[in-house]
Amino acid sequence: MNVPLWLWLAVLGLILLMLAIDLFAHRQAKVIAVKEAAIWSAIWVSLGVAFGFVVWWMFGAERAQEYFSGFVIEKSLAVDNVFVWAMIFAAFSIPREYQHRILFLGVVGALVFRGIFIALGAALIYQFSWILYLFAAFLIYTGVKMYQQRNQHYNPTESKFYRWFTSKVRSTDKLYGQRMFVRIGGVVFATPLLIVLALVEFTDIVFAVDSIPAIFAVTSEPFLVFTANAFAILGLRAMYFLLSDLIHRFVYLKVGLAFILVWVGIKMGLHDIYKVPTTISLAVIILVI
């Protein structure tokens, strides 16, 4: 798959433009209503789907199906990420009007880190094709572990990262608007918003460790891996404000995600013996979701 440089630059330009529009639209601290979140969610999903048809037009149906498979995988795994964000905000009692800014910065960081992980993963696969078997084993292990821990709930204040971060950074328990740093008595302190942002970024990295190998199971093309990730991630903020009050309804989410991880792990592990058609893989993923 030969992707011209201008297409890479056009995609990056579109991502930056949409981020700028989103930031301008939410430049003031305010509560994001469900209706507004639904509209933005529809915009982001439509943009991701429309790009899939661009891939179809430029590179053919097979590549488009690989993109859509990756997009659906990333979107489904992102739902779990959204619920972890909700737990983080609840643990620190962050008002809803301050949450969008944190999520915006978190998504920007996620795009950067995932870009790095994708480049690293593609380089490793190119140099050591056998590493796909390690990715496959890791995905199956992660899926089984997720199923076993499906009833456990994440507590950010008990995580090792939280204890490490708060031991290294002087912080205060009081909020000062949207400020992440405050000077008290001549000493600079981090506010809870900075701690929450650090936790959001850290969880994004942890989730990327699962999602990047998962998408490499359906396509090895870095361009498709990156764009599927990017368009799925761009809609996470709107998805959070749309679904954060409905967490209790997604009782089978962990089970479904566990099945998908095991499925793509098996598919990746069998790639030298039998290549599962992309159409079948996409159908299975959509059916599970």
Protein Blocks (a to p, Z undefined) as FASTA:
>chain_A
ZZdfklmmmmmmmmmmmmmmmmmmmmpgcdddfklmmmmmmmmmmmmmmmmmmmmmmnoj
klmmmmmmmmmmmmmmmmmmmmmmmmmmmmnopafklmmmmmmmmmmmmmmmmmmmmmmm
mmmmmmmmmlmmmmmmmmmmmmmmmmmmmmpccdfklpmklmmmmmmpccdfbdehjafb
dceehiacddfklmmmmmmmmmmmmmmmmmmmmmmmmoccfklmmmmmmmmmmmmmmmmm
mmmmmmmmmmmlmmmmmmmmmmmmmmmmmmmmoccdfklmmmmmmmmZZ
